[in-house]
Amino acid sequence: MGAQDVVEALLDRYGRTYAEEAGIRLADRPMPLYQLLVLATLLSARISSGVAVAAARELFAAGFRTPKAMAGASWQQRVDALGRGHYRRYDERTATMLGDGAELLLDRWKGDLRRLREEAGGDGRRLGELLQEFPGIGPAGADIFLREVQAVWPQVAPHLDGRVLDGARAVGLPRRERPLAGLAAGSGTKLARLSAALVRVSHSEKSAAEVRSAARR
């Protein structure tokens, strides 16, 4: 069982990014970057990723795809959209955080997360610190954003946090950032997909065993 066999099995079974699941066509533009921030906020709560993704889809379907639209929506409109995605345990608090976060992005960075990146000088650690200024984004939420955005922000790559490295260990891949990143062949998109796959197997020994088995064939 070679490392590349494991990588291919991971990508084949679990290599869809969370942004893709939420219907975000990620690009280095203000709207999809903001949508990724919303998704990271939702994924930060102690709730299943499936519910978080469904809630993000409902928010975007309601038209809240930009910070201006999110800030302009009423609190109840945000609550209702979250409820349609079954994000009910945290809906009221999250509705407030999304409104406050949109206002912060508009006021401080003119609604454009690329300005936040420029303020950080492309430094991953500083980016993480700035992201945590948004309500609802802690260290885990910053990691979620950074491991997905590395597909379109090459200066962030490789961003492989502890959860990704735990997944690597579960399937027999190196639990070190540089060797693991090397398996993505220098592709930010592939690295983001591999990161998402490794997060998924880190949550499920059954999934990890399935990947190991597939890689041996």
ZANUKE-900173 format. One record per residue (C-alpha): residue number from 1; chain; x, y, z. Coordinates in steps of 0.1 Angstrom, whole numbers, padded with zeros to 4 digits. Example, Ala and Ser with C-alpha at 12.3 -4.5 7.8 and 13.67 -1.06 7.14 Angstrom:
2
<k:1 | c:A | c1:0123 | c2:-0045 | c3:0078>
<k:2 | c:A | c1:0137 | c2:-0011 | c3:0071>
END
This chain:
217
<k:1 | c:A | c1:0000 | c2:0000 | c3:0000>
<k:2 | c:A | c1:0017 | c2:0032 | c3:-0012>
<k:3 | c:A | c1:0011 | c2:0067 | c3:0000>
<k:4 | c:A | c1:-0002 | c2:0077 | c3:-0034>
<k:5 | c:A | c1:-0026 | c2:0048 | c3:-0034>
<k:6 | c:A | c1:-0040 | c2:0060 | c3:-0001>
<k:7 | c:A | c1:-0043 | c2:0096 | c3:-0014>
<k:8 | c:A | c1:-0062 | c2:0085 | c3:-0045>
<k:9 | c:A | c1:-0086 | c2:0064 | c3:-0024>
<k:10 | c:A | c1:-0091 | c2:0094 | c3:-0001>
<k:11 | c:A | c1:-0099 | c2:0118 | c3:-0030>
<k:12 | c:A | c1:-0121 | c2:0093 | c3:-0047>
<k:13 | c:A | c1:-0143 | c2:0086 | c3:-0017>
<k:14 | c:A | c1:-0141 | c2:0117 | c3:0005>
<k:15 | c:A | c1:-0123 | c2:0144 | c3:-0015>
<k:16 | c:A | c1:-0152 | c2:0169 | c3:-0020>
<k:17 | c:A | c1:-0145 | c2:0201 | c3:-0001>
<k:18 | c:A | c1:-0171 | c2:0215 | c3:0023>
<k:19 | c:A | c1:-0173 | c2:0246 | c3:0001>
<k:20 | c:A | c1:-0183 | c2:0224 | c3:-0029>
<k:21 | c:A | c1:-0209 | c2:0207 | c3:-0007>
<k:22 | c:A | c1:-0224 | c2:0241 | c3:0002>
<k:23 | c:A | c1:-0226 | c2:0251 | c3:-0035>
<k:24 | c:A | c1:-0198 | c2:0276 | c3:-0032>
<k:25 | c:A | c1:-0178 | c2:0281 | c3:-0064>
<k:26 | c:A | c1:-0147 | c2:0291 | c3:-0046>
<k:27 | c:A | c1:-0125 | c2:0318 | c3:-0063>
<k:28 | c:A | c1:-0104 | c2:0347 | c3:-0052>
<k:29 | c:A | c1:-0133 | c2:0371 | c3:-0053>
<k:30 | c:A | c1:-0152 | c2:0388 | c3:-0025>
<k:31 | c:A | c1:-0185 | c2:0369 | c3:-0028>
<k:32 | c:A | c1:-0173 | c2:0333 | c3:-0027>
<k:33 | c:A | c1:-0147 | c2:0342 | c3:-0001>
<k:34 | c:A | c1:-0174 | c2:0357 | c3:0021>
<k:35 | c:A | c1:-0196 | c2:0326 | c3:0016>
<k:36 | c:A | c1:-0167 | c2:0304 | c3:0028>
<k:37 | c:A | c1:-0165 | c2:0326 | c3:0059>
<k:38 | c:A | c1:-0202 | c2:0320 | c3:0066>
<k:39 | c:A | c1:-0197 | c2:0283 | c3:0061>
<k:40 | c:A | c1:-0167 | c2:0283 | c3:0085>
<k:41 | c:A | c1:-0189 | c2:0301 | c3:0111>
<k:42 | c:A | c1:-0216 | c2:0275 | c3:0108>
<k:43 | c:A | c1:-0192 | c2:0245 | c3:0109>
<k:44 | c:A | c1:-0176 | c2:0259 | c3:0141>
<k:45 | c:A | c1:-0206 | c2:0250 | c3:0162>
<k:46 | c:A | c1:-0210 | c2:0216 | c3:0178>
<k:47 | c:A | c1:-0233 | c2:0204 | c3:0151>
<k:48 | c:A | c1:-0229 | c2:0179 | c3:0122>
<k:49 | c:A | c1:-0212 | c2:0191 | c3:0091>
<k:50 | c:A | c1:-0242 | c2:0180 | c3:0071>
<k:51 | c:A | c1:-0265 | c2:0204 | c3:0090>
<k:52 | c:A | c1:-0240 | c2:0232 | c3:0087>
<k:53 | c:A | c1:-0237 | c2:0227 | c3:0050>
<k:54 | c:A | c1:-0275 | c2:0226 | c3:0046>
<k:55 | c:A | c1:-0279 | c2:0258 | c3:0066>
<k:56 | c:A | c1:-0253 | c2:0276 | c3:0045>
<k:57 | c:A | c1:-0272 | c2:0265 | c3:0014>
<k:58 | c:A | c1:-0304 | c2:0280 | c3:0028>
<k:59 | c:A | c1:-0288 | c2:0313 | c3:0037>
<k:60 | c:A | c1:-0274 | c2:0316 | c3:0002>
<k:61 | c:A | c1:-0307 | c2:0305 | c3:-0014>
<k:62 | c:A | c1:-0324 | c2:0333 | c3:0006>
<k:63 | c:A | c1:-0300 | c2:0358 | c3:-0011>
<k:64 | c:A | c1:-0276 | c2:0363 | c3:0018>
<k:65 | c:A | c1:-0245 | c2:0357 | c3:-0004>
<k:66 | c:A | c1:-0226 | c2:0390 | c3:0004>
<k:67 | c:A | c1:-0219 | c2:0408 | c3:0036>
<k:68 | c:A | c1:-0241 | c2:0437 | c3:0025>
<k:69 | c:A | c1:-0270 | c2:0413 | c3:0019>
<k:70 | c:A | c1:-0264 | c2:0395 | c3:0052>
<k:71 | c:A | c1:-0262 | c2:0427 | c3:0072>
<k:72 | c:A | c1:-0293 | c2:0441 | c3:0054>
<k:73 | c:A | c1:-0314 | c2:0410 | c3:0063>
<k:74 | c:A | c1:-0334 | c2:0411 | c3:0095>
<k:75 | c:A | c1:-0324 | c2:0389 | c3:0124>
<k:76 | c:A | c1:-0356 | c2:0369 | c3:0119>
<k:77 | c:A | c1:-0349 | c2:0363 | c3:0082>
<k:78 | c:A | c1:-0315 | c2:0349 | c3:0092>
<k:79 | c:A | c1:-0331 | c2:0327 | c3:0119>
<k:80 | c:A | c1:-0357 | c2:0314 | c3:0095>
<k:81 | c:A | c1:-0331 | c2:0305 | c3:0069>
<k:82 | c:A | c1:-0310 | c2:0286 | c3:0095>
<k:83 | c:A | c1:-0341 | c2:0269 | c3:0107>
<k:84 | c:A | c1:-0349 | c2:0256 | c3:0071>
<k:85 | c:A | c1:-0314 | c2:0240 | c3:0072>
<k:86 | c:A | c1:-0323 | c2:0224 | c3:0106>
<k:87 | c:A | c1:-0296 | c2:0245 | c3:0123>
<k:88 | c:A | c1:-0320 | c2:0250 | c3:0152>
<k:89 | c:A | c1:-0300 | c2:0245 | c3:0184>
<k:90 | c:A | c1:-0278 | c2:0275 | c3:0176>
<k:91 | c:A | c1:-0300 | c2:0295 | c3:0152>
<k:92 | c:A | c1:-0307 | c2:0326 | c3:0173>
<k:93 | c:A | c1:-0271 | c2:0331 | c3:0185>
<k:94 | c:A | c1:-0257 | c2:0324 | c3:0150>
<k:95 | c:A | c1:-0281 | c2:0348 | c3:0133>
<k:96 | c:A | c1:-0268 | c2:0375 | c3:0155>
<k:97 | c:A | c1:-0231 | c2:0365 | c3:0149>
<k:98 | c:A | c1:-0236 | c2:0365 | c3:0111>
<k:99 | c:A | c1:-0251 | c2:0399 | c3:0112>
<k:100 | c:A | c1:-0223 | c2:0413 | c3:0134>
<k:101 | c:A | c1:-0197 | c2:0396 | c3:0113>
<k:102 | c:A | c1:-0210 | c2:0410 | c3:0081>
<k:103 | c:A | c1:-0210 | c2:0445 | c3:0096>
<k:104 | c:A | c1:-0174 | c2:0440 | c3:0107>
<k:105 | c:A | c1:-0163 | c2:0429 | c3:0073>
<k:106 | c:A | c1:-0180 | c2:0459 | c3:0057>
<k:107 | c:A | c1:-0167 | c2:0484 | c3:0081>
<k:108 | c:A | c1:-0131 | c2:0472 | c3:0084>
<k:109 | c:A | c1:-0123 | c2:0455 | c3:0051>
<k:110 | c:A | c1:-0149 | c2:0471 | c3:0028>
<k:111 | c:A | c1:-0166 | c2:0437 | c3:0024>
<k:112 | c:A | c1:-0136 | c2:0421 | c3:0008>
<k:113 | c:A | c1:-0116 | c2:0393 | c3:0026>
<k:114 | c:A | c1:-0087 | c2:0399 | c3:0002>
<k:115 | c:A | c1:-0081 | c2:0431 | c3:0022>
<k:116 | c:A | c1:-0078 | c2:0411 | c3:0053>
<k:117 | c:A | c1:-0053 | c2:0389 | c3:0036>
<k:118 | c:A | c1:-0033 | c2:0420 | c3:0026>
<k:119 | c:A | c1:-0034 | c2:0433 | c3:0061>
<k:120 | c:A | c1:-0019 | c2:0399 | c3:0073>
<k:121 | c:A | c1:0008 | c2:0402 | c3:0046>
<k:122 | c:A | c1:-0001 | c2:0366 | c3:0036>
<k:123 | c:A | c1:0011 | c2:0353 | c3:0069>
<k:124 | c:A | c1:-0010 | c2:0322 | c3:0079>
<k:125 | c:A | c1:-0007 | c2:0328 | c3:0116>
<k:126 | c:A | c1:-0018 | c2:0364 | c3:0113>
<k:127 | c:A | c1:-0046 | c2:0355 | c3:0090>
<k:128 | c:A | c1:-0058 | c2:0331 | c3:0116>
<k:129 | c:A | c1:-0057 | c2:0358 | c3:0143>
<k:130 | c:A | c1:-0077 | c2:0382 | c3:0121>
<k:131 | c:A | c1:-0103 | c2:0356 | c3:0112>
<k:132 | c:A | c1:-0109 | c2:0350 | c3:0149>
<k:133 | c:A | c1:-0120 | c2:0386 | c3:0152>
<k:134 | c:A | c1:-0153 | c2:0376 | c3:0135>
<k:135 | c:A | c1:-0180 | c2:0365 | c3:0159>
<k:136 | c:A | c1:-0183 | c2:0327 | c3:0160>
<k:137 | c:A | c1:-0148 | c2:0321 | c3:0145>
<k:138 | c:A | c1:-0124 | c2:0306 | c3:0170>
<k:139 | c:A | c1:-0092 | c2:0286 | c3:0163>
<k:140 | c:A | c1:-0111 | c2:0257 | c3:0148>
<k:141 | c:A | c1:-0132 | c2:0280 | c3:0125>
<k:142 | c:A | c1:-0101 | c2:0298 | c3:0113>
<k:143 | c:A | c1:-0085 | c2:0264 | c3:0104>
<k:144 | c:A | c1:-0117 | c2:0254 | c3:0085>
<k:145 | c:A | c1:-0115 | c2:0286 | c3:0065>
<k:146 | c:A | c1:-0077 | c2:0284 | c3:0058>
<k:147 | c:A | c1:-0077 | c2:0247 | c3:0048>
<k:148 | c:A | c1:-0104 | c2:0254 | c3:0022>
<k:149 | c:A | c1:-0092 | c2:0287 | c3:0010>
<k:150 | c:A | c1:-0057 | c2:0273 | c3:0002>
<k:151 | c:A | c1:-0073 | c2:0261 | c3:-0030>
<k:152 | c:A | c1:-0073 | c2:0298 | c3:-0042>
<k:153 | c:A | c1:-0049 | c2:0315 | c3:-0018>
<k:154 | c:A | c1:-0015 | c2:0298 | c3:-0026>
<k:155 | c:A | c1:0003 | c2:0319 | c3:0000>
<k:156 | c:A | c1:-0017 | c2:0301 | c3:0027>
<k:157 | c:A | c1:-0007 | c2:0266 | c3:0015>
<k:158 | c:A | c1:0001 | c2:0242 | c3:0030>
<k:159 | c:A | c1:-0024 | c2:0246 | c3:0058>
<k:160 | c:A | c1:-0028 | c2:0213 | c3:0075>
<k:161 | c:A | c1:-0041 | c2:0216 | c3:0110>
<k:162 | c:A | c1:-0043 | c2:0190 | c3:0138>
<k:163 | c:A | c1:-0075 | c2:0175 | c3:0126>
<k:164 | c:A | c1:-0061 | c2:0169 | c3:0091>
<k:165 | c:A | c1:-0029 | c2:0154 | c3:0106>
<k:166 | c:A | c1:-0050 | c2:0131 | c3:0128>
<k:167 | c:A | c1:-0068 | c2:0118 | c3:0097>
<k:168 | c:A | c1:-0034 | c2:0112 | c3:0080>
<k:169 | c:A | c1:-0023 | c2:0090 | c3:0109>
<k:170 | c:A | c1:-0056 | c2:0071 | c3:0107>
<k:171 | c:A | c1:-0049 | c2:0060 | c3:0071>
<k:172 | c:A | c1:-0011 | c2:0055 | c3:0074>
<k:173 | c:A | c1:0000 | c2:0088 | c3:0059>
<k:174 | c:A | c1:0028 | c2:0110 | c3:0074>
<k:175 | c:A | c1:0015 | c2:0131 | c3:0103>
<k:176 | c:A | c1:0038 | c2:0159 | c3:0093>
<k:177 | c:A | c1:0029 | c2:0189 | c3:0072>
<k:178 | c:A | c1:0055 | c2:0191 | c3:0046>
<k:179 | c:A | c1:0056 | c2:0154 | c3:0036>
<k:180 | c:A | c1:0018 | c2:0153 | c3:0036>
<k:181 | c:A | c1:0016 | c2:0184 | c3:0014>
<k:182 | c:A | c1:0041 | c2:0169 | c3:-0010>
<k:183 | c:A | c1:0015 | c2:0142 | c3:-0018>
<k:184 | c:A | c1:-0007 | c2:0168 | c3:-0033>
<k:185 | c:A | c1:0019 | c2:0175 | c3:-0060>
<k:186 | c:A | c1:0019 | c2:0213 | c3:-0054>
<k:187 | c:A | c1:-0018 | c2:0218 | c3:-0063>
<k:188 | c:A | c1:-0037 | c2:0240 | c3:-0039>
<k:189 | c:A | c1:-0070 | c2:0225 | c3:-0051>
<k:190 | c:A | c1:-0058 | c2:0190 | c3:-0045>
<k:191 | c:A | c1:-0045 | c2:0199 | c3:-0011>
<k:192 | c:A | c1:-0078 | c2:0214 | c3:-0001>
<k:193 | c:A | c1:-0096 | c2:0183 | c3:-0013>
<k:194 | c:A | c1:-0071 | c2:0160 | c3:0005>
<k:195 | c:A | c1:-0075 | c2:0181 | c3:0037>
<k:196 | c:A | c1:-0113 | c2:0177 | c3:0036>
<k:197 | c:A | c1:-0110 | c2:0140 | c3:0030>
<k:198 | c:A | c1:-0086 | c2:0136 | c3:0060>
<k:199 | c:A | c1:-0109 | c2:0156 | c3:0082>
<k:200 | c:A | c1:-0138 | c2:0132 | c3:0073>
<k:201 | c:A | c1:-0117 | c2:0100 | c3:0081>
<k:202 | c:A | c1:-0105 | c2:0116 | c3:0113>
<k:203 | c:A | c1:-0141 | c2:0114 | c3:0125>
<k:204 | c:A | c1:-0147 | c2:0078 | c3:0115>
<k:205 | c:A | c1:-0126 | c2:0047 | c3:0119>
<k:206 | c:A | c1:-0150 | c2:0029 | c3:0096>
<k:207 | c:A | c1:-0142 | c2:0054 | c3:0068>
<k:208 | c:A | c1:-0104 | c2:0052 | c3:0076>
<k:209 | c:A | c1:-0105 | c2:0014 | c3:0073>
<k:210 | c:A | c1:-0124 | c2:0016 | c3:0040>
<k:211 | c:A | c1:-0097 | c2:0039 | c3:0026>
<k:212 | c:A | c1:-0069 | c2:0016 | c3:0038>
<k:213 | c:A | c1:-0087 | c2:-0014 | c3:0023>
<k:214 | c:A | c1:-0092 | c2:0004 | c3:-0011>
<k:215 | c:A | c1:-0056 | c2:0015 | c3:-0012>
<k:216 | c:A | c1:-0044 | c2:-0022 | c3:-0009>
<k:217 | c:A | c1:-0064 | c2:-0033 | c3:-0040>
END
